[in-house]
Amino acid sequence: MIPHSGVMCLLEGVVFWDANRIRCVSGTHRDPHNPMRADGELPALCGIEYAAQAMAVHGGLGGAVGARPKTGYLASLREVVCRRGRLDDLAGDLIVDAERLMGDGNRVMYRFNVRVGNVDVLGGRATVILDAGAAGS
């Protein structure tokens, strides 16, 4: 349901989803082979990629069964607040929440939050442009 494969598939499961929200879980932030690590550390801002993947899964789950998921790219981030420096030093699983705020066939806006237990790591809003290559066809 996301355009990534192999080790870049960072989410490990979907806990809940409905038409407007999704909650995913992952422990891949602790993996020493996480592809986003730099100098042995995983910066907390990489949580944005976890959130983007949750948004992609949400879009895939809400789409037509068996249809090719729409490709998209992250167009903007707003009101991002990062409360931690790193993800890899957090012992618990990441909980990634995304809530669809609005959207149409070409773009969608989500509010997202990444946390471990009751500790908020980062959150904000993201706008995703969908099937940008198909817009001119």
C-alpha positions as CSV (number, residue, x, y, z in Angstrom):
1,M,0.0,0.0,0.0
2,I,3.0,2.2,0.0
3,P,5.6,2.9,-2.8
4,H,8.5,1.6,-0.7
5,S,9.7,-2.0,-0.4
6,G,12.0,-4.0,1.8
7,V,13.6,-2.3,4.8
8,M,12.0,1.1,3.8
9,C,8.6,-0.3,4.8
10,L,8.9,1.1,8.3
11,L,5.4,0.3,9.7
12,E,4.8,-3.1,11.2
13,G,1.0,-3.0,11.7
14,V,-2.3,-1.2,11.6
15,V,-4.0,-1.0,15.0
16,F,-7.1,0.9,13.9
17,W,-8.4,2.7,10.8
18,D,-11.7,4.3,9.6
19,A,-12.6,6.7,6.9
20,N,-10.7,9.6,8.6
21,R,-8.1,8.1,10.9
22,I,-5.4,5.5,11.1
23,R,-3.2,4.3,14.0
24,C,-0.1,2.3,13.1
25,V,2.6,0.7,15.2
26,S,6.3,0.0,14.6
27,G,9.4,-1.1,16.4
28,T,11.7,-0.5,13.4
29,H,13.1,2.7,14.9
30,R,15.2,0.4,17.2
31,D,16.6,-1.7,14.3
32,P,20.4,-0.9,13.9
33,H,19.9,-1.5,10.2
34,N,17.1,1.1,9.8
35,P,17.9,2.7,6.4
36,M,17.4,6.2,7.7
37,R,20.0,6.0,10.4
38,A,22.9,8.4,10.1
39,D,26.1,7.9,12.2
40,G,24.4,5.1,14.1
41,E,21.5,7.3,15.2
42,L,17.9,7.8,13.9
43,P,16.9,11.5,14.2
44,A,13.4,12.1,15.5
45,L,12.5,14.1,12.4
46,C,12.5,10.7,10.6
47,G,9.2,10.2,12.3
48,I,7.8,12.3,9.5
49,E,8.5,9.4,7.1
50,Y,6.7,7.0,9.5
51,A,3.7,9.4,9.5
52,A,3.8,9.7,5.7
53,Q,3.7,5.9,5.4
54,A,0.7,5.8,7.7
55,M,-1.0,8.3,5.5
56,A,-0.2,6.2,2.4
57,V,-1.6,3.1,4.1
58,H,-4.7,5.0,5.1
59,G,-5.2,6.1,1.5
60,G,-4.7,2.5,0.3
61,L,-7.1,1.1,2.8
62,G,-9.8,3.7,1.8
63,G,-9.3,3.1,-1.9
64,A,-10.9,0.5,-4.2
65,V,-9.9,-3.0,-3.2
66,G,-7.4,-4.4,-5.8
67,A,-6.8,-1.0,-7.4
68,R,-3.3,0.4,-7.8
69,P,-2.7,2.8,-4.9
70,K,-2.3,6.4,-5.9
71,T,1.3,7.6,-5.8
72,G,1.9,10.9,-4.0
73,Y,4.5,13.2,-2.6
74,L,4.8,15.2,0.5
75,A,4.1,18.8,-0.7
76,S,4.2,20.7,2.6
77,L,4.6,20.4,6.4
78,R,3.1,22.8,8.8
79,E,3.1,23.4,12.6
80,V,5.7,20.6,13.0
81,V,6.8,20.3,16.7
82,C,9.6,17.9,17.5
83,R,10.0,17.1,21.2
84,R,12.9,14.6,21.0
85,G,16.2,14.5,19.3
86,R,16.3,10.8,18.4
87,L,14.0,7.8,17.8
88,D,16.4,5.0,18.2
89,D,16.9,5.6,22.0
90,L,13.1,5.1,22.7
91,A,12.5,1.7,24.2
92,G,8.8,1.2,23.3
93,D,7.0,0.9,20.0
94,L,6.2,3.9,18.0
95,I,2.5,4.7,17.7
96,V,1.8,6.7,14.6
97,D,-1.6,8.5,14.3
98,A,-2.8,10.3,11.2
99,E,-6.1,12.0,10.8
100,R,-7.4,13.1,7.4
101,L,-8.5,16.7,7.7
102,M,-9.6,17.4,4.1
103,G,-8.9,16.3,0.6
104,D,-10.0,15.7,-3.0
105,G,-8.8,13.6,-5.8
106,N,-5.5,15.5,-6.2
107,R,-4.4,16.4,-2.7
108,V,-5.1,15.5,0.9
109,M,-4.2,17.1,4.3
110,Y,-3.5,15.1,7.4
111,R,-2.7,15.9,11.0
112,F,-0.1,13.5,12.4
113,N,1.4,12.5,15.7
114,V,4.2,10.1,16.6
115,R,4.6,8.9,20.2
116,V,6.0,6.2,22.4
117,G,3.5,5.4,25.2
118,N,2.5,8.7,26.6
119,V,5.6,10.5,25.3
120,D,4.9,12.7,22.3
121,V,7.8,12.7,19.9
122,L,6.6,14.9,17.0
123,G,3.5,16.1,15.3
124,G,2.2,18.5,12.8
125,R,0.2,18.7,9.5
126,A,1.1,17.5,6.1
127,T,-0.2,18.1,2.6
128,V,0.2,15.3,0.1
129,I,-0.2,15.7,-3.7
130,L,-1.6,12.6,-5.3
131,D,-0.9,11.2,-8.8
132,A,0.9,14.4,-9.7
133,G,2.1,12.8,-13.0
134,A,-1.5,11.9,-13.9
135,A,-2.8,15.5,-13.5
136,G,-1.8,16.5,-17.0
137,S,-3.2,13.4,-18.7
